[in-house]
Amino acid sequence: MKKGFLRLPLAAALLVLAISFAQRGSAEVGVGAGTSFGQGRTQLSVFGGSGSAFSQSYFVLGVGATYYVVQGLGLGLNFESWLGNTPGIYKLTPNVQYVFTQIPSVQPYVGVFYQRAFIDNYSDLNSVGARGGAYLPIGPNMHLGLGGVYESYLDCNKNTYQSCNELYPEISFTVGF
């Protein structure tokens, strides 16, 4: 299967979509933790940064969507593409997170995830992990997420990969609607 079919065009399209939702008026979308993470709400995320694999550096660009089934409890799906080096790496991550909405100025969150990494010319790699941090409101239904992630690879071969566990920081920009 050819990997890389979604790369930058999908990420760019979802970034434009997220920005267009961010420009909706605050009277229409509401303000505060209760409206941003309330039942029936949807959240779009854009994230990026750097990563390293196979002794090489990559630029990581990702997009995601989360749907809140009840107040604070979201089911999500993220896609990320590792760009700028070879082999190409693409990750698909279903996740569950809970946002503590009781504090209006900052909303702590915790979550768990399963991740499938598609790596050009290598076997796919599965991992599970946990994340935690806080969302800081930066505008009507817009939040900056800051946190940390622990990830453990399930089918990791230490002869191929340097490490089978990772701990790393996480930064995201989210828009709810």
N, C-alpha and C positions, 0 to 999 in steps of 0.2 A: 504494500500500500504506500503510495506516495504521501509523504508527510509534508507539511508546509502549505497546504491548500488554503489556509485562512490567513496566515501571516499578517502583514501590515494593513491591507485593505479593510479587514474586519475591525481591527483595533481602531483605525482612523474613523470608520463609520460610526462605531459606538461612542467614540470620544465626541464627535460632532453632535450625536443624539443627546448625550449627557449634558453638554453645554447648552443645547437648546432648551432642555427641561429646566436648567438652572436659571434661565432668564424669565421664567414665568413669574408673575406677580405674587407677592407674599399674601395678599388677600385671597388669592385663588388656592394656594397650596398649604397655607398655615405655617406656624412657627412653633418650634418646641419639640421636646423628646416624645411627647405623647402622639403628636401628629406624624413625626418622621418615622417612628418605629411601631405605629399602630396596626391593628389587624386590618388586612386587606391592602396595605401599602406595599409599594414596590420601590426598590432602591437600586440605582445603577452605580457601579464603582469603576474607577479608572486608577490603575496603579502602575508604577514603573520603578526602575532602579538598576542596579548592577548585580550580576551573579557570576560565579565561576564554576566551571565543570571541565573535566578533561584537561586540566592545567591551562585553561584559557579563560579570558574574560568575555562576558556577554552584556548587552543592554537588554533588560527585561521589560517588556511592555504587556500589560494585561487589562482585561475588562471583565466585568461580572454583573450579575443581577441577583437580587435577593427578594423573596416574597415573604411577607410577615403573616403567618397563619393565625397567630394570636398576638396580643400586645407584647412586643419585645422578642418573640420567637420567630426567627427567619430561616427559610430554606433557600439555599443559593447554589449558583453554578458560576464558576470562574474559568476563563481561558487565558493562558499566557503564552507568549512567544519569546524565545531567547534569540536575539538577533546579533549579528556582527561577527560570528565565528562559525566554525564547523566542529562537530556535527550540529545540525539544526535540532533544537529542542522545543517541544510544544507540550503544554500541560493542561489537562482538563480536571477540574476539582469541584465535585459536589460537596456541599458543606451545610452545617447547621450551626446557628449562633443564637445566643441570647443576649439582648441588650437590656441593662438595668436602667429603666426609664424614670426611676423615682427622683433622680437628681437633675434639675433643669439645666445646670451650667455645664455638666460633663456627664456622658453616659458610658460607664464601664461596659465591656462586653467580654464574653467567653465563647469559645466555639470549638468544634471538632470537624475534621474533614478526612476524606479519602481522596487520593490523587493518583491519576494515571499519567505518566510521562511517556511521550512518544519521542524517541531519539533516532534520528536518521542513522541507518546502518547498524543499529544495536537493538537488542530485545527491549520491549516496553518495560517500564519500571513502575511498580506500585508502591505507594506509601500511605501512612496514616499520620495524623498529627493533631495538635491542639494549639489554639491561639488565645490571646487575651490582650486587652488594652482598653483604650477609651476613645470615644468619639467626642470631638470638640465642635460645637456649632460655629459655623463661619458665615451663615446667611440663612435665608428662608429655605428650610429643608435641605441644606447643604452642610456637610460635616467633614472634618479632617480626622482621619483615624490614625492613631499612633499605638503601636503595640509590639508584641513579640510572638514568635512562632517556634514550636518544637515539632520536628518532622522525623519520622523513622521509616526507612525503606524496608519493605517486607521481603523482597526477593533480591536483595543486594548481594552482588558478588564482589568481595573485597579485592579480588585480583583485577577487576575492571574499574571499580570506583574507589576513590581514596577514603571516603567516609560513608557510613550507612546511617548516620544520624546527623541532624542539623539543628542549630538554634540560631535564629536570625531576627533582626528588627523588621517591622512592617509599617508602611505608611500608605494611606489610601485617601482618595477624594471621593465622596459619595454624594449623590443627589437622589432625594426621595420624591415620589409622586404618587 
